[in-house]
Amino acid sequence: MRIVNMTNAGAADVLYLSDVETPKASPHEVLIRVHAAGINRPDILQRQGAYPPPADASPILGLEVAGEIVSVGEDVKNWKSGDKVCALVNGGGYAEYAVAPAAQCLPVPQHFSWVQAAALPETFFTVWHNLFQRAQLKSGETLLIHGGTSGIGTTAIQLATAFGVKVFATAGSVAKCKAIESFGAVAINYREQDFVAEIKSHTQGQGVNVILDMVGGDYIQRNFSAASKEGRIVNIAFLNGSKTELDLMPLMLKRLTLTGSTLRAQSAAVKSIIAQELLAQVWPLLNAQKIKPVIDSVFPFADVVKAHERMESNQHIGKIILDVDV
């Protein structure tokens, strides 16, 4: 099978296509003929040598795929050959075939293309785990999302809005702010506006109940100011750095909760629970087309370098997908 390989850690041009032996599914896994694969920020970091895969994971890039199951492990009872699925994989997604834990597979929603289905697992697992499990986001609350036009951001806006949450989101251009507004959130242009002041203005000085932050750096302190009393702040990345000087007094005075997580390091049991909750609570919304992934661009498999460069440009709005069939 063809895969995306790397000469060594580095810029996007270290990526190239090569041939390797097709993997086999272990007893609890399925083997998927991949039609499309999602591009995610952790892929960029892994390619750069800053995010090595776990010891038991495939070294091949790629954390989400969509395709048809071609074989199942002997312990798999809920899937069969021919089933159309999208899956959160533990690496190995940039390939014509990928193995996935059966518990991390979900059915392709009705009327979804392979490209749309491949845009679901990584972002929907991440958003559900961090906003609805860790932060306990509830209907009637308020949410601030930093990076509102990223794959995570566009997913979080739609999911939170669908569950009755008032959403605010930051972005750095007029075009991106217009996109955020089209998804149903209040946009804040962080290049022209102070997001703390804007949040205070929109919430009558109360602040927001939950903040989803992938920026870090000086945003960490400013998030304390933008949060309401009993607010919950979740960090899922640190694009502006993970080290900063903090005054933690607001954490005490407001009784804030500051937490964070990465998805890849979570146990199979945790990912299985996330999948079950998504199937029960989110997949009906997808099947009814009440929400759908925002697709920025689709690249042929051989153009993976261009796909990575697109993500690194930070110009994208929504998901970037590899079409493995092309």
ABEGO torsion letter per residue (X at the ends): XBBBBBABBEBAAABBBBBBBBBBBBAABBBBBBABBBBBAAAAAAAAGABBBBAABBABBEABBBEBBABBBAABAABBBGBBBBBBBAEGABBABBBBBAAABBBBBBGBBAAAAAAAAAAAAAAAAAAAAAAGBBBGBBBBBBGAABAAAAAAAAAAAAAGBBBBBBBABAAAAAAAAAAGBBBBBAAABBAAAAAAAAAGGAEBABBBBAAEEAAAAAAAAABBBGBBBBBABBAAEABBBBBAAAAAAAGBBBBBBBAAABBAAAAAAAAAAAAAAAAAAAAAGABBBBBABBBBAAAAAAAAAAAAAGABBEBBBBBAAX
